[in-house]
């Protein structure tokens, strides 16, 4: 199928400096600032890991830069969700060291914005 170019959306062209977030700086700040701003309790460990839980206890977020088990699996972020409902199945999403924290924060923001889905 050929779509006339007049019906296609205009390409978005940004300057290269606007894409700097696409390469991770290994900083947890975007995620931790989001969750802290939402009032999520946070626990720092002596090993520099951070554990956060949603106020309702259904979502766990772990920043695990010094967790041996996480490093063996190649991850630094672990998100666990316990949905409500009798038929709901818990699930986990993990992100590696090369995933920018801004992307993880965006993922979490989408989850938080749609709590019933």
N, C-alpha and C positions, 0 to 999 in steps of 0.2 A: 504494500500500500504506500502510495506517495502522498505525503502531506505537504500542501503548499507552505513555503517558508513564512508567509504572512500569518499563518495560523499557529506557528510554533512560538513558544515563549522566547523572549530575547535572552541570549546568554548573559550570565552575570560575570563580569570581568572585575576582578579585584587585584590590587597591587600585591606583589609577593610578600611584603611585610605583613599584610593582613592574614597570611596563612601560617604565621610562625607557630601558632598553637598546634598545628598538625604534627609537630615533632615534640615528643614528650620531654619535659625537663625533670621528670621523676619527682615532682612536687605534688603533695596531697592537698595543697591549699584550696583549690577550687571546690573539691568535694567536701572537705571539712568545713569550709566557710558556709556552703549551702546548708549542710546538716545542722551546724551550730546555729545559724540564723533561724532555723525552723524549730529550735529548742530540743533537738535530739540529745540525749545523754551521751557523753563520750568518756571513754576510759583509756588513758595512755598507759602502756606497759613500760617497765624499765628498758626493754629491748627496742623501744621506739615504735612499736606497733600501736595502732589506734583501733578501738572497737566502738561502734555506734549502734544504737538500737532506736527504732522509731518509738514515739511515745506510746503507741498501742502495742508494742512488742512484736509486731508481725514482720518487721523488716530489720535485718542485721546487715551492717556494712563494716567490713574489716579492711584496714590499710595495713598490709602485712610485709613491710620491707625487710624485716628481720626474722620472719618465720621460716624455719628450715623446710618444713613440709610444703609451704606455699612456693618457695623458691625451687624445690625439686619438681613441682608441677609447672613452673614458669609463670606464676601469677604474683601480683601484688595487691589486687583488689578482689574481695570476695563479697558477693551480695547474696543473701538468703532471704527468701520470701515464703511466709506461711499464710496463704490466702484463707479467707473465711469461707465457710460453707462446708457441708458434709462431703461433697464430691470433689472439693478442691485439693489439688496435689501440690505439695511444697516444691519449690524449685530453687536452683542456684545458678548464678552467673558469675564467672570469674574473668578478670581482665589481666593481661600481662604487662610487663614493664614498658613495652613500647606503645601501649595505649595511652594517649594523653589524658590527664586527669580531667580536662575540660570535657572530653567525650564521656567519661564516666559520670561526671556531674550532670551532663545533658540527659544521659540514660536515667539517672535517678530522678531528675526533675520531671521527666515524662511519666515515670511511675507514680511519683507523688501527686502530680496534677490529675491523674486518673485512678484514684484509689479503688474504685469499684470494678475495674477491668481486670 
